[in-house]
Amino acid sequence: MKKVVFCMLLLCVFFKRSILAEIPFLGITKWDSTGEKALIILDEHNILLINKNGEKILELNLEEKLNCAEILPNGGGVVFSTEEGIWKVENDGQKKDKLTADPAKNISISPDGQEIIYTVIENINKNKIRVVNYVLNIEKKEKREVSSKEIFLPIQER
């Protein structure tokens, strides 16, 4: 891993690009709605929830690769997505609750913490994808499609 990061650093210096733009998830942070807790995405497998004094509340080390994560309103836990689906974890970290099997590319939680809107990208064929947005009720684990669009991709010849 150190060699990969070092090589990326050399390439970024050579091409005059920021190393931060080349490492996904590095240092993404988000406050809860009260300003009492913050979510830190350390890398593509690790999430940290801290209080405003910097004390650790929850640390998640995921086997699967993280797509995205959000802190629940009022610091009630974390919602995150992997290729295995969308999950909710309370602050104590004891229960990892699978909300849906959809591998969301991004998620946003409603201000009341009752629903999540998220995007799923489905491969239809080699030059066509479908982008679908769903709203999911967290408690009932019921989803409804709110929009979708098929997108044609240019075929890249090699």
C-alpha positions in Angstrom: 0.0 0.0 0.0 2.8 2.4 0.8 4.4 1.8 -2.6 1.0 2.5 -4.3 0.6 5.8 -2.4 4.2 6.8 -3.1 3.8 6.1 -6.8 0.5 8.1 -6.9 2.4 11.0 -5.2 5.1 10.9 -7.8 2.6 10.8 -10.6 0.7 13.7 -9.1 3.8 15.8 -8.7 4.9 14.9 -12.3 1.5 15.9 -13.6 1.0 18.8 -11.1 -2.1 17.3 -9.6 -3.3 17.2 -6.0 -2.7 13.9 -4.2 -6.0 14.5 -2.3 -7.9 14.3 -5.6 -6.3 10.9 -6.4 -7.1 9.1 -3.1 -10.9 8.4 -2.7 -12.5 9.1 0.7 -9.4 10.6 2.2 -10.7 12.8 5.1 -14.4 13.2 4.2 -16.1 14.7 7.2 -19.7 15.6 8.1 -21.3 17.1 11.2 -24.7 15.9 12.5 -27.5 18.4 12.7 -26.7 19.4 16.3 -23.0 20.0 15.8 -22.3 17.5 18.6 -21.0 14.6 16.5 -19.0 14.2 13.3 -18.6 11.4 10.8 -15.1 10.9 9.3 -14.6 8.6 6.3 -11.0 7.5 6.8 -10.7 5.4 3.7 -12.8 3.0 1.6 -13.2 0.5 4.5 -13.2 2.6 7.7 -15.7 5.0 9.2 -15.2 7.0 12.5 -17.9 8.8 14.5 -16.6 11.3 17.1 -18.0 13.8 19.4 -17.1 17.5 19.1 -14.2 17.0 21.6 -12.7 14.4 19.3 -13.5 11.4 21.4 -14.4 8.2 19.5 -18.0 7.1 19.7 -18.0 4.5 17.0 -15.4 3.0 14.7 -16.5 0.7 11.8 -13.9 -1.4 9.9 -15.8 -2.9 6.9 -14.7 -5.9 5.0 -16.6 -4.7 1.9 -15.7 -1.5 0.0 -17.5 1.6 1.2 -19.5 3.5 -1.5 -20.7 6.4 0.8 -21.8 7.2 4.3 -24.0 9.7 6.2 -24.5 10.5 9.8 -28.1 10.3 11.1 -29.8 13.5 12.3 -29.1 14.3 15.9 -26.2 11.9 15.9 -28.3 8.7 16.1 -25.8 6.5 14.2 -24.5 6.0 10.7 -26.0 4.9 7.4 -23.6 3.6 4.8 -23.6 1.8 1.5 -21.4 -0.9 0.1 -21.8 -3.2 -2.9 -23.7 -5.5 -0.6 -26.4 -2.9 0.2 -27.3 0.0 2.5 -26.8 -0.5 6.3 -27.7 1.3 9.5 -25.5 1.2 12.6 -26.4 2.7 15.9 -23.9 4.6 18.0 -23.0 1.6 20.1 -22.0 -0.3 17.0 -23.7 -3.5 18.3 -26.3 -3.9 15.6 -25.5 -3.6 11.8 -29.0 -3.5 10.2 -29.3 -4.1 6.5 -31.9 -1.8 5.1 -31.8 -2.9 1.4 -29.6 -5.0 -0.9 -29.3 -2.0 -3.3 -25.6 -0.9 -3.8 -26.2 2.8 -3.6 -23.6 5.2 -5.1 -24.8 8.1 -2.9 -27.2 8.5 -0.1 -28.9 11.5 1.6 -31.0 11.3 4.8 -34.1 13.3 5.3 -33.9 16.0 8.1 -36.2 13.9 10.3 -34.1 10.8 9.8 -37.1 8.7 8.6 -36.1 8.3 5.0 -33.1 8.0 2.7 -32.9 9.0 -1.0 -30.3 7.1 -2.9 -29.0 6.4 -6.4 -28.4 3.0 -8.0 -26.6 2.5 -11.3 -27.7 -0.6 -13.2 -25.7 -2.0 -16.2 -28.1 -2.8 -19.0 -25.5 -3.7 -21.6 -22.0 -2.6 -22.6 -23.1 0.8 -23.8 -26.2 1.5 -21.7 -26.8 2.1 -18.0 -29.9 2.9 -16.0 -29.7 5.5 -13.2 -32.5 5.0 -10.6 -33.3 7.1 -7.6 -35.2 5.5 -4.7 -36.7 6.8 -1.4 -36.4 4.3 1.4 -38.3 4.4 4.7 -35.7 3.4 7.3 -38.0 1.9 9.8 -40.3 -0.1 7.4 -37.4 -0.9 5.0 -39.8 -0.1 2.1 -38.5 1.7 -1.0 -40.2 3.4 -3.9 -38.7 4.5 -7.2 -38.9 8.3 -7.7 -37.0 8.6 -11.0 -35.0 6.7 -13.5 -33.1 7.5 -16.7 -31.4 5.3 -19.3 -28.1 6.6 -20.5 -26.2 5.5 -23.6 -22.5 5.3 -23.2 -20.1 5.7 -26.2 -18.5 2.5 -27.2 -14.8 2.7 -26.7 -12.8 0.7 -29.2 -9.4 -0.5 -28.1 
